[in-house]
């Protein structure tokens, strides 16, 4: 069977599995639609959280970014994994104990303010749309290669598929679908990694093969011979300050991502929230410790396969021709010598490779079996679909629950709330699809922007909301608005309007750290200059941190809603 036939088979089988799970888990009430009836076991929620969080950026784009950036690409590994430690220790159990449906729900009740809730809704939608645009781009790339259609057409196909799964089962269906998607994506990531590690080094364990073989030394030698810096040389592509700020933005952004935080509302108890965070870390580590090896193997194989080859030899490579048809791989014999040369100089470089195709193309470059190549495609789709579905539910719940039910129509029935949620999914998909066709960067970069926005808006409000009872609504609203506005202005200016990175050379991916610091400072200052929160809110925070008490807010405004 051909690669395309295997891909079609795997994708259809996996989609049938996801559809069956979604149909069996379909819901009619808002509790099932938004928080999966709060009955998901810790280990299953850990797998679903890992799938929700390990998006197309992790599966498709991260290894590609590391492959191009070398040492500097480690920012993605350090930031995204470190953020989960913050989430597990500082946020997950407290938010679960608070017992609400969404992050805006927490912000609205903790800061006793409809205005604070609305600001949090705007931030959740802004962050989630930015994030889901990267997922749609990832889905489009997979469909583009294996259906041989333009990337834009691939995104449209992905929009239909993602919308179907999100609308069908709500959070309950998405949770159990994500458990299956995690299984698919981790198998799809590890099998080719084992095979390539064995082929290149004789050691089948990627982490050991990359660490204890001479593959890194060979890669450094090849890079220097071609005029590049050593693959492992630090701070070549990014300054030390930028590396630090991007790492922090990714770390605290992880702890503030609404679609990840909402996963801890789906478990039965705060204790289960802690355990599910631990399971998620383990499941995530399987992929994240493999990614640097995949990045190094991919760079070595690509250079070895393409550099110095004649155009005729390259055209005989079926995989190169098919990726070239997508427009994501291009060759240009600028000096007319009939051979393709890879150089660091853009003026003389004759090969252009989109970073988002590195992982998907690696099994083909390594001449692995067609079924392995197809499995990677199915894994990439699983990663993108799982995260996109979770993000769409955040957007949906932010509007249907936090705006429509809590503000516009408090008497709305269960069916009305679920219907509004499903309609909002459709609007969100349309917007995300547009940015999937016209992305502001690579998948990993687009997702990094979302982390920066989350760091600048949610993280200070949540962390101070839990650990500082003196923080009031005036401070939280001011901090979120200014942090989000500053970060969005900087990202949009740098990425869309040619504005220079005037803040000490910090890139758009790292500016979220500055936005977060602004948010913290303004929140604390304004809170101290204005009246303290009501005594009942301060008592709420005391009880939230006490293992013996449930927050009063549950008894006052939340218990009927949860039951």
PyMOL commands that set and color helices and strands:
alter all, ss='L'
color gray80, all
select helices_A, chain A and resi 3-24+30-38+42-53+56-98+103-110+114-147+151-201+206-212+215-225+240-255+258-265+270-306+311-315+318-326+355-365+370-408+414-437+443-467+473-496+511-529+535-545+552-562
alter helices_A, ss='H'
color red, helices_A
select strands_A, chain A and resi 329-331+351-353
alter strands_A, ss='S'
color yellow, strands_A
deselect
rebuild
show_as cartoon
